[in-house]
């Protein structure tokens, strides 16, 4: 009877009935979203080309191929792209989704509905805004280091040189009370002019630069933070683990380069009678990697002067960043309201609807406390001799 039952169960074991062979699959590596002049969605998809035996090139002499189509929504466009290809799409390897600047300005709420429902979309996929241009340009721009251009943006996001936001991160912040979500912004940086011959200069390639942060208020692009402002944002939000600081120190007659190996913050938000008071303290410990100052680094007075000047500049930069968010966008991208929501929910219920206005009028102060533990292998600065 046991053997009979086992034999009866065999037809129920389907095995790999829905398998797809590797040579029948086309992998998404990246996709872009743009708006056409008539308001339709234009999608481009970057697909790697299988190698034909050569060390670097595929069947068309390139390592990737870009498909494009326009339609009423993303599902419609992807179906049209699938009709152009003999292989079945697989989205699990997609690294990045580029959003054109014009598309981001009109709003990304509708596309999030598709991506959040589509089981083929991975929540670890990075979302970036194509600063100043159409997103499709990023899929067809060759990169000198990566065989697939979108891999360069993914690696930049992973190195934490700027704002790195995945679908998961964005959806979480969008649904939270008291914080306005942001996205990373990438731009194509042309090669700098040089003294080389025209032939040599023409062979140099543009590179991607993850330079800034895109503020997404009410699902729309409101504006950008530059690289210094992005650093201030990430520091206040507690996202910095290590950072590089390069600042002029006029008081010491030069400049310094510092590597922070510890960074922290302390934020206190007090709301009384419909008015908010925000106190931010930035903390850090680092190493002095370069000093062109005139004083002797091995003297305590010089190190104290460098620390005081560095703290003053970091505090001023951070305060300007907060003021910019207050005055230009009325957007709490730092999460001050989120802290009130989490720890003082009774107060938050009374100010929730007016938080944008309350934040824009908040009294903000910033202080910094950065300590330099070492000054390299030598004592006095060579510039002081």
BELRAHU-V770056 format. One record per run of one state. SS is the DSSP state (H for helix, E for strand, L for the rest). FROM is the first residue (numbers start at 1). TO is the last residue. Records with the same first field share a line. If there is no record, write none. Layout:
SS = FROM-TO + FROM-TO
//
This chain:
L = 1-1 + 13-21 + 36-40 + 49-50 + 52-57 + 59-63 + 72-73 + 83-87 + 91-95 + 107-108 + 118-125 + 131-135 + 140-148 + 159-165 + 176-181 + 190-197 + 204-206 + 218-219 + 226-226 + 237-242 + 253-253 + 273-274 + 292-299 + 330-335 + 344-344 + 361-362 + 375-381 + 385-385
H = 2-12 + 22-24 + 74-82 + 101-106 + 109-117 + 136-139 + 149-158 + 167-175 + 198-203 + 227-236 + 250-252 + 300-329 + 336-343 + 345-360 + 382-384
E = 25-35 + 41-48 + 51-51 + 58-58 + 64-71 + 88-90 + 96-100 + 126-130 + 166-166 + 182-189 + 207-217 + 220-225 + 243-249 + 254-272 + 275-291 + 363-374
//
